[in-house]
């Protein structure tokens, strides 16, 4: 299993989202100021790792699995963000997303403070190494078997002590 090389990714600019009817979509961003010092400290190198896999599966309303489990594709990016108060507020806003009406986003500055890895196996496995103790928000995308569209998968992971090895399932169950 290849170890992921940790590096801070370049900043990406956010762009305005417009629906097909040219109707403006409400962009929701956290009101808290993004704390660069806290995020930097949380992304300092340590000796911990997070190993996991990304998948989605369909279930009935009472929780019975229907169909097969679909795993993340090899090469798809998994992003890790330090779980700062800013990101916590973003996750709270994200619960209010409504397709075609409103979407929660983070600032381009906050987006710079993440680490990326890639899925490396047919079972959707990924690995982050060299992490410090702390809480992290991870997200990725699992594509539909048709190749058109997919589901966002995510999880919050806590590493309690430097040197710990955490396991994580990035999942979407519907």
C-alpha positions in Angstrom: 0.0 0.0 0.0 1.5 3.3 -1.0 1.9 6.0 1.6 0.3 9.3 0.7 2.6 12.3 0.4 1.3 15.1 2.5 1.4 18.6 1.2 -0.6 21.7 1.4 -2.5 22.2 -1.9 -2.6 25.4 -3.8 -5.5 27.8 -3.3 -8.4 27.5 -5.6 -10.7 30.5 -6.3 -14.4 30.1 -5.6 -16.8 31.0 -8.4 -20.4 32.1 -8.4 -22.8 29.3 -9.0 -25.7 29.9 -11.4 -28.6 27.5 -12.1 -29.6 26.6 -15.6 -32.5 29.0 -15.4 -29.9 31.8 -14.7 -31.3 32.2 -11.3 -28.8 33.2 -8.6 -28.0 30.5 -6.1 -27.6 31.7 -2.5 -24.0 31.1 -1.4 -23.7 30.6 2.4 -20.3 31.0 4.1 -19.4 30.9 7.7 -19.5 34.2 9.6 -16.6 33.2 11.8 -13.3 34.5 10.7 -11.0 31.7 9.4 -8.1 31.3 11.9 -4.9 30.8 9.8 -2.7 30.3 12.9 -5.0 27.5 14.3 -5.3 25.8 10.9 -1.5 26.0 10.4 -0.9 24.5 13.8 -3.3 21.7 13.2 -1.6 20.8 9.9 1.8 20.6 11.5 3.6 17.3 10.9 3.2 14.5 13.4 3.5 10.8 13.5 -0.1 9.8 13.2 -2.0 8.4 10.3 -5.6 8.0 9.0 -6.4 5.0 6.9 -9.8 4.4 5.4 -12.0 3.8 2.5 -14.6 5.7 0.5 -18.0 4.2 -0.5 -21.7 4.6 -0.8 -24.6 2.1 -0.6 -28.3 2.2 -0.9 -30.5 1.1 2.0 -34.2 0.9 2.6 -35.8 3.3 5.1 -35.4 0.6 7.8 -31.7 0.1 7.1 -31.7 -3.0 4.9 -28.9 -2.9 2.3 -30.1 -2.9 -1.3 -27.7 -3.6 -4.2 -23.9 -3.6 -4.1 -21.5 -1.3 -2.3 -19.9 1.2 -4.7 -16.3 2.2 -3.8 -14.3 5.3 -4.7 -12.3 5.0 -7.9 -8.5 4.8 -7.9 -7.0 8.3 -8.3 -9.9 10.2 -6.9 -8.8 12.9 -4.4 -9.6 12.7 -0.7 -9.4 16.1 1.1 -8.5 16.5 4.8 -9.3 19.8 6.6 -8.4 20.7 10.2 -11.7 20.8 12.1 -11.5 24.4 13.2 -14.5 26.4 14.4 -14.8 27.9 10.9 -15.1 24.4 9.3 -17.6 23.4 12.0 -19.8 26.3 11.1 -19.5 25.4 7.4 -20.6 21.9 8.2 -23.6 23.3 10.0 -24.5 25.5 7.1 -24.0 22.6 4.7 -27.0 20.8 6.3 -29.1 23.6 4.9 -28.0 23.1 1.3 -31.0 22.9 -1.1 -30.3 21.9 -4.7 -30.8 24.8 -7.1 -31.5 27.3 -4.2 -28.5 27.5 -1.8 -25.2 26.0 -1.1 -22.6 26.3 1.7 -19.0 27.0 0.6 -15.8 27.9 2.4 -13.5 30.8 1.5 -10.7 30.3 -0.9 -8.3 31.0 2.0 -9.8 28.2 4.2 -9.7 25.9 1.1 -5.9 26.4 1.0 -5.6 24.8 4.4 -6.2 21.2 3.5 -4.1 18.1 2.7 -5.0 15.8 -0.2 -4.4 12.1 -0.8 -5.8 9.8 -3.5 -7.7 6.6 -3.5 -5.2 3.9 -4.3 -7.2 0.6 -4.5 -10.4 -0.9 -6.1 -11.9 -1.0 -2.5 -11.7 2.8 -2.2 -8.8 2.8 0.2 -6.8 6.0 1.0 -4.1 6.9 3.5 -2.9 10.1 5.2 0.5 9.9 7.1 2.5 12.4 9.1 -0.5 13.9 10.9 -0.6 15.7 14.2 -3.2 14.8 16.9 -6.5 16.6 16.4 -9.9 16.5 14.7 -10.2 16.5 10.9 -13.0 16.7 8.4 -12.4 14.4 5.3 -14.4 14.4 2.1 -14.3 12.8 -1.3 -16.5 11.8 -4.2 -17.7 8.3 -5.2 -18.8 8.1 -8.8 -21.9 6.3 -9.9 -21.1 3.1 -11.9 -22.5 4.8 -15.0 -19.7 7.3 -14.8 -22.1 10.2 -14.7 -22.4 12.0 -11.4 -21.7 10.6 -7.9 -22.1 11.1 -4.2 -20.1 13.2 -1.8 -18.8 11.1 1.1 -17.4 12.5 4.3 -16.5 11.9 7.9 -15.0 13.5 11.0 -12.0 11.7 12.5 -10.2 12.4 15.7 -6.6 11.5 16.4 -6.2 11.6 20.2 -2.4 11.2 20.6 0.6 11.7 18.3 1.5 8.4 16.9 -2.1 7.0 16.8 -3.5 5.3 13.8 -7.1 6.1 13.1 -9.5 4.3 10.8 -12.1 6.1 8.8 -15.0 5.2 6.5 -16.0 8.0 4.2 -19.6 6.9 3.4 -22.9 8.0 2.0 -25.8 5.7 2.9 -29.2 6.5 1.4 
